[in-house]
Amino acid sequence: MQTPAVNVMVKAARLGGNVLLRNINRLDALNVVQKQRMDYASEVDADAEKVIVKELRRAYPDYGVLGEESGHTAGRNSRFQWVIDPLDGTSNYLRGFPHYCVSIALVDNGEPIDAVIFDPLRNELFTASRGAGAVLNDKKIRVADRKDLAGTVVATGFPPRERARASAQLKCVDSLLVQAEDVRRTGSAALDLAYVACGRLDAYFEAGVKAWDIAAGVLLVREAGGKVCDFRGATTPRMDERGPEARQIIAANVKVAEELQKLVVNTGYAAAFN
């Protein structure tokens, strides 16, 4: 059974998804800004976030907001905060590459307690609440049950802000491919985590991700029986504006996550963040 908060989040995510769908046939006419080198946002990102925030605040006016586009807005209730990525996979969206989503998490003192990831193109709705499991379109989901890295399909990302460490990452990927079946780079951290949660991917790792990229997906993986940690094996930090600016993340079932974390250390990729 969905919590009242998740019901509101689902409605907000669908409203945001509708904004994305309404604009997919006018990509050439969109106003696009470059936030950082090779990091873009469009008017669609901002418009989707506005409708999402409006719907969330209608039901919970006292909660704070941390949005990718609007930044942090404190609420009268400092304990709870919405963490929102209105369009995770902006580069995909702007190129007409059909892989992106809306991601919303509700965090309690930095810990995700409710999560929604919505893929409007496939009409796939991933939801989770702490202690209640994870669901895809009303069906319970679980992480894959592989015993080790052999034969796994692993997702990663190459964010622009981490290109200085690209050689260390590629060395890690080179070592990973000795055991793994393949490596995917999809362009959406939120969907990568959702896909780990439902077993489509065996694992995911990336550096330089922000709270809005992963807050909802972290809870999905945990509630689907998986493990989420950083490159040193530590529990991921708080998912709000008081947490670190950028994070490293590994997500998989417990055995695969532990093997992947050791590989990240042994290849020197973790040391690149000292």
C-alpha positions as CSV (number, residue, x, y, z in Angstrom):
1,M,0.0,0.0,0.0
2,Q,1.3,3.4,-1.0
3,T,1.8,6.1,1.7
4,P,-0.1,9.4,1.4
5,A,3.2,11.1,0.5
6,V,3.8,8.6,-2.4
7,N,0.4,9.2,-3.7
8,V,1.1,12.9,-4.0
9,M,4.6,12.2,-5.4
10,V,3.1,10.0,-8.1
11,K,0.7,12.7,-9.2
12,A,3.5,15.3,-9.2
13,A,5.8,13.0,-11.2
14,R,3.1,12.4,-13.8
15,L,2.5,16.1,-14.1
16,G,6.2,16.6,-14.6
17,G,6.3,13.8,-17.1
18,N,3.5,15.4,-19.1
19,V,5.6,18.5,-19.5
20,L,8.4,16.4,-20.9
21,L,6.1,14.7,-23.4
22,R,4.4,17.9,-24.5
23,N,7.7,19.3,-25.6
24,I,9.4,16.3,-27.3
25,N,8.3,17.5,-30.8
26,R,9.8,21.0,-30.4
27,L,13.3,20.2,-29.2
28,D,14.9,22.5,-31.8
29,A,13.0,25.5,-30.4
30,L,13.8,25.0,-26.7
31,N,15.9,27.5,-24.8
32,V,19.0,25.7,-23.6
33,V,21.5,27.0,-21.1
34,Q,25.0,25.6,-20.3
35,K,25.3,25.3,-16.5
36,Q,28.8,24.0,-16.6
37,R,31.0,22.6,-19.3
38,M,29.0,19.9,-21.2
39,D,26.2,20.2,-18.6
40,Y,23.0,21.6,-19.9
41,A,19.5,22.5,-18.8
42,S,16.4,23.6,-20.8
43,E,13.2,25.5,-20.2
44,V,11.6,22.1,-20.0
45,D,13.6,21.2,-16.9
46,A,12.5,24.4,-15.2
47,D,8.8,24.1,-16.3
48,A,8.6,20.4,-15.1
49,E,10.1,21.3,-11.8
50,K,7.6,24.1,-11.3
51,V,4.6,21.9,-11.7
52,I,6.2,19.2,-9.5
53,V,6.9,21.6,-6.7
54,K,3.5,23.2,-7.0
55,E,1.8,19.9,-6.5
56,L,4.0,18.8,-3.7
57,R,3.6,22.1,-1.8
58,R,-0.2,21.9,-2.3
59,A,-0.2,18.8,-0.1
60,Y,2.8,19.5,2.1
61,P,3.4,23.3,2.3
62,D,5.8,23.1,5.2
63,Y,8.4,20.8,3.7
64,G,11.7,22.1,2.2
65,V,12.7,21.6,-1.4
66,L,16.0,20.7,-3.0
67,G,15.6,20.9,-6.8
68,E,18.2,20.6,-9.5
69,E,16.9,23.7,-11.2
70,S,15.7,25.8,-8.3
71,G,18.2,24.9,-5.7
72,H,17.4,24.7,-2.0
73,T,14.3,26.4,-0.4
74,A,13.9,25.9,3.3
75,G,10.6,24.8,4.8
76,R,9.0,25.6,8.1
77,N,9.4,21.9,8.9
78,S,13.2,21.5,8.7
79,R,13.0,17.7,9.2
80,F,11.4,16.9,5.8
81,Q,12.6,17.8,2.3
82,W,11.7,17.0,-1.2
83,V,14.6,16.2,-3.5
84,I,13.7,16.6,-7.1
85,D,15.2,16.0,-10.5
86,P,12.5,17.0,-13.0
87,L,14.4,15.6,-15.9
88,D,17.2,13.1,-15.2
89,G,18.8,12.5,-18.6
90,T,18.6,16.1,-20.0
91,S,21.3,15.4,-22.6
92,N,19.3,12.4,-23.8
93,Y,16.1,14.4,-23.9
94,L,17.6,17.3,-25.9
95,R,19.0,14.9,-28.5
96,G,15.8,12.9,-28.9
97,F,17.4,9.9,-27.3
98,P,14.4,8.1,-25.6
99,H,15.8,7.5,-22.1
100,Y,15.1,9.9,-19.2
101,C,12.8,10.3,-16.2
102,V,11.4,12.3,-13.4
103,S,12.9,11.6,-10.0
104,I,11.4,12.6,-6.6
105,A,12.4,11.6,-3.1
106,L,11.1,12.6,0.3
107,V,13.9,12.7,2.8
108,D,13.7,12.7,6.6
109,N,16.8,14.4,8.1
110,G,18.7,13.4,5.0
111,E,17.5,9.8,4.7
112,P,15.1,8.9,1.8
113,I,11.8,7.5,3.1
114,D,9.7,7.7,0.0
115,A,10.7,7.6,-3.7
116,V,9.2,7.9,-7.1
117,I,10.9,7.5,-10.5
118,F,8.7,7.9,-13.5
119,D,9.6,7.1,-17.1
120,P,6.9,8.9,-19.1
121,L,7.9,7.3,-22.4
122,R,7.4,3.8,-21.2
123,N,4.8,4.7,-18.6
124,E,6.9,2.9,-16.0
125,L,6.4,4.0,-12.4
126,F,8.9,2.9,-9.8
127,T,7.9,3.6,-6.1
128,A,9.3,2.7,-2.7
129,S,8.7,3.5,0.9
130,R,11.1,2.7,3.7
131,G,10.3,-0.7,5.1
132,A,7.6,-1.4,2.6
133,G,9.5,-2.7,-0.4
134,A,9.9,-1.4,-4.0
135,V,7.3,-1.6,-6.8
136,L,7.2,-1.2,-10.6
137,N,3.7,-0.5,-11.9
138,D,2.1,-2.2,-8.8
139,K,4.4,-5.3,-9.0
140,K,7.0,-5.9,-6.3
141,I,10.6,-5.9,-7.6
142,R,13.9,-7.3,-6.4
143,V,17.5,-6.8,-7.3
144,A,19.2,-9.6,-9.4
145,D,20.5,-12.6,-7.5
146,R,23.9,-13.0,-9.1
147,K,26.6,-14.4,-6.7
148,D,29.6,-12.4,-8.1
149,L,30.7,-10.1,-11.0
150,A,30.9,-12.9,-13.5
151,G,28.5,-12.3,-16.3
152,T,27.0,-9.1,-14.9
153,V,25.8,-6.1,-16.9
154,V,27.0,-3.0,-15.0
155,A,26.0,0.6,-15.7
156,T,28.2,3.6,-15.1
157,G,28.5,7.3,-16.1
158,F,31.1,9.7,-17.3
159,P,30.0,13.1,-15.9
160,P,31.7,16.2,-17.3
161,R,32.8,17.4,-13.8
162,E,34.7,14.1,-13.3
163,R,36.7,14.0,-16.6
164,A,39.9,14.7,-14.8
165,R,39.6,11.2,-13.3
166,A,38.5,9.6,-16.6
167,S,41.7,7.6,-17.0
168,A,41.3,6.0,-13.5
169,Q,37.7,5.2,-14.3
170,L,38.6,3.6,-17.7
171,K,41.3,1.5,-16.0
172,C,38.5,0.3,-13.6
173,V,36.2,-0.5,-16.5
174,D,39.0,-2.4,-18.3
175,S,39.4,-4.6,-15.2
176,L,35.7,-4.9,-14.8
177,L,35.2,-6.3,-18.3
178,V,37.5,-9.2,-17.5
179,Q,34.6,-10.6,-15.5
180,A,31.4,-8.7,-16.5
181,E,29.4,-9.4,-19.6
182,D,29.1,-5.8,-20.5
183,V,29.1,-2.2,-19.3
184,R,26.2,0.3,-20.1
185,R,26.3,4.1,-20.1
186,T,22.6,5.1,-20.3
187,G,22.8,8.8,-19.4
188,S,20.3,8.7,-16.5
189,A,21.5,7.9,-13.0
190,A,18.0,7.6,-11.6
191,L,16.9,5.1,-14.2
192,D,20.2,3.1,-13.7
193,L,19.3,2.8,-10.0
194,A,15.7,1.9,-10.9
195,Y,16.9,-0.8,-13.3
196,V,19.2,-2.2,-10.6
197,A,16.2,-2.4,-8.3
198,C,14.2,-4.4,-10.7
199,G,17.0,-6.6,-11.9
200,R,17.5,-5.2,-15.4
201,L,21.0,-4.2,-14.5
202,D,23.1,-6.1,-12.0
203,A,25.0,-3.1,-10.7
204,Y,25.7,0.6,-11.1
205,F,28.6,2.8,-10.1
206,E,29.4,6.4,-10.7
207,A,31.2,9.4,-9.2
208,G,30.2,13.0,-9.1
209,V,26.4,12.4,-8.7
210,K,24.3,14.9,-6.8
211,A,21.6,14.2,-4.3
212,W,18.8,14.9,-6.8
213,D,20.3,12.3,-9.2
214,I,20.2,9.4,-6.8
215,A,18.0,10.1,-3.7
216,A,15.0,8.3,-5.0
217,G,17.0,5.5,-6.6
218,V,19.0,4.8,-3.5
219,L,15.8,4.0,-1.6
220,L,14.5,1.9,-4.5
221,V,17.6,-0.3,-4.5
222,R,17.6,-0.7,-0.7
223,E,13.9,-1.6,-0.6
224,A,14.5,-4.1,-3.4
225,G,17.0,-5.9,-1.3
226,G,20.1,-4.3,-2.6
227,K,23.1,-2.5,-1.1
228,V,24.2,1.1,-1.7
229,C,27.6,2.4,-0.6
230,D,30.3,4.8,-1.7
231,F,33.7,3.8,-3.3
232,R,35.1,3.1,0.2
233,G,32.2,0.9,1.2
234,A,30.7,3.4,3.5
235,T,26.9,4.1,3.6
236,T,25.9,6.9,1.3
237,P,25.7,10.3,3.0
238,R,22.6,12.4,3.7
239,M,20.5,13.2,0.6
240,D,19.8,16.9,1.3
241,E,21.4,20.3,1.0
242,R,23.5,19.6,4.1
243,G,25.2,16.6,2.5
244,P,28.4,16.7,0.3
245,E,28.1,18.4,-3.0
246,A,29.0,15.4,-5.1
247,R,29.0,11.7,-4.2
248,Q,30.3,8.3,-5.3
249,I,27.9,5.4,-5.5
250,I,27.8,1.7,-5.9
251,A,24.5,-0.2,-6.1
252,A,23.8,-3.9,-6.5
253,N,22.9,-6.9,-4.5
254,V,25.1,-7.3,-1.4
255,K,27.6,-9.8,-2.9
256,V,28.0,-8.0,-6.2
257,A,28.2,-4.6,-4.5
258,E,31.0,-5.8,-2.2
259,E,33.0,-7.3,-5.2
260,L,32.5,-4.1,-7.3
261,Q,33.6,-2.0,-4.3
262,K,36.8,-4.0,-3.9
263,L,37.5,-3.7,-7.7
264,V,37.1,0.0,-7.5
265,V,39.6,0.2,-4.7
266,N,42.1,-2.4,-6.2
267,T,42.2,-0.6,-9.6
268,G,43.0,2.7,-7.9
269,Y,39.8,4.4,-8.9
270,A,38.8,5.0,-5.3
271,A,42.2,6.5,-4.6
272,A,41.6,9.1,-7.3
273,F,39.2,10.8,-4.9
274,N,41.7,11.3,-2.0
